[in-house]
Amino acid sequence: MVISFASVFLNILRFFFCYQRDEKKPCQICGNNANDDFIMTCFKCRVTREHIYCAKVLFKAVPDMWLCEECRTSRGVIFINHDEASASNQQSDSESAK
């Protein structure tokens, strides 16, 4: 197997180009890149980034799945209130037992 200098050089360039593109983007609320461990990225669009302390809803930690306001309000996203869902399930269970 022959490896040319050009192919090695191109692979190195690709690595650095990809590395620079993956730089962390700042919080879209405050514009700061500090405390990157506290920045959450929208699970759906993968574009919106906000610190947990800059978001409209404050979080104690970065959630595994978070949707930005635009993705939350777009069509196709359904929110389920677990309290209401369990109450309606209990009501339908009691009606079916009659």
C-alpha positions as CSV (number, residue, x, y, z in Angstrom):
1,M,0.0,0.0,0.0
2,V,1.5,3.3,-1.1
3,I,0.5,6.4,0.8
4,S,1.3,9.7,-1.0
5,F,2.3,12.9,0.7
6,A,-0.6,14.6,-1.0
7,S,-3.2,12.3,0.5
8,V,-1.7,12.7,4.0
9,F,-1.6,16.4,3.6
10,L,-5.3,16.5,2.4
11,N,-6.4,14.4,5.4
12,I,-4.6,16.8,7.7
13,L,-6.3,19.7,6.1
14,R,-9.7,18.0,6.4
15,F,-9.1,17.3,10.0
16,F,-8.2,21.0,10.8
17,F,-11.1,22.3,8.6
18,C,-13.6,20.1,10.4
19,Y,-12.1,20.9,13.8
20,Q,-12.5,24.7,13.2
21,R,-16.1,24.2,12.0
22,D,-17.0,22.4,15.2
23,E,-15.9,25.3,17.4
24,K,-18.5,26.0,20.1
25,K,-20.9,28.7,19.2
26,P,-22.0,31.2,21.8
27,C,-25.3,31.5,23.7
28,Q,-27.9,33.2,21.5
29,I,-29.3,35.1,24.5
30,C,-26.2,36.7,26.0
31,G,-23.7,36.1,23.1
32,N,-21.1,34.7,25.5
33,N,-19.2,31.6,25.0
34,A,-18.2,31.2,28.6
35,N,-19.4,28.3,30.8
36,D,-19.8,26.1,27.7
37,D,-20.8,23.2,30.1
38,F,-24.0,25.1,30.8
39,I,-25.0,25.7,27.2
40,M,-27.8,23.5,25.9
41,T,-28.4,22.9,22.2
42,C,-31.8,22.4,20.7
43,F,-32.5,18.7,20.2
44,K,-34.6,19.3,17.0
45,C,-32.8,22.1,15.0
46,R,-29.3,21.7,16.5
47,V,-28.8,25.4,15.9
48,T,-30.2,27.3,18.9
49,R,-27.8,27.4,21.9
50,E,-28.7,28.9,25.2
51,H,-27.1,28.9,28.7
52,I,-29.4,27.2,31.2
53,Y,-29.4,30.4,33.2
54,C,-30.2,32.6,30.2
55,A,-33.2,30.6,29.0
56,K,-36.8,31.7,29.7
57,V,-37.2,28.6,31.9
58,L,-34.4,28.1,34.3
59,F,-32.8,24.7,34.6
60,K,-30.5,23.4,37.3
61,A,-28.6,21.3,34.8
62,V,-28.4,20.9,31.1
63,P,-31.2,18.5,30.1
64,D,-30.7,15.6,27.8
65,M,-33.3,16.8,25.4
66,W,-34.3,20.5,25.1
67,L,-36.3,22.2,22.4
68,C,-35.8,25.9,21.6
69,E,-38.8,28.2,21.6
70,E,-39.1,28.1,17.8
71,C,-39.1,24.3,17.6
72,R,-41.4,24.1,20.6
73,T,-44.0,26.3,18.9
74,S,-43.7,24.8,15.4
75,R,-46.2,22.3,14.2
76,G,-45.7,18.7,14.9
77,V,-44.5,19.1,18.5
78,I,-47.0,17.7,21.0
79,F,-46.8,18.4,24.7
80,I,-48.3,16.1,27.2
81,N,-49.1,17.2,30.7
82,H,-48.4,14.0,32.7
83,D,-50.9,15.0,35.5
84,E,-53.8,15.5,33.1
85,A,-52.8,12.3,31.2
86,S,-52.8,10.2,34.3
87,A,-56.1,11.8,35.5
88,S,-57.8,11.0,32.2
89,N,-56.4,7.4,32.3
90,Q,-57.8,6.9,35.8
91,Q,-61.2,8.3,34.8
92,S,-61.4,6.0,31.7
93,D,-60.3,3.0,33.9
94,S,-63.1,3.8,36.4
95,E,-65.6,4.1,33.6
96,S,-64.6,0.8,32.0
97,A,-64.9,-0.9,35.3
98,K,-68.6,0.0,35.6
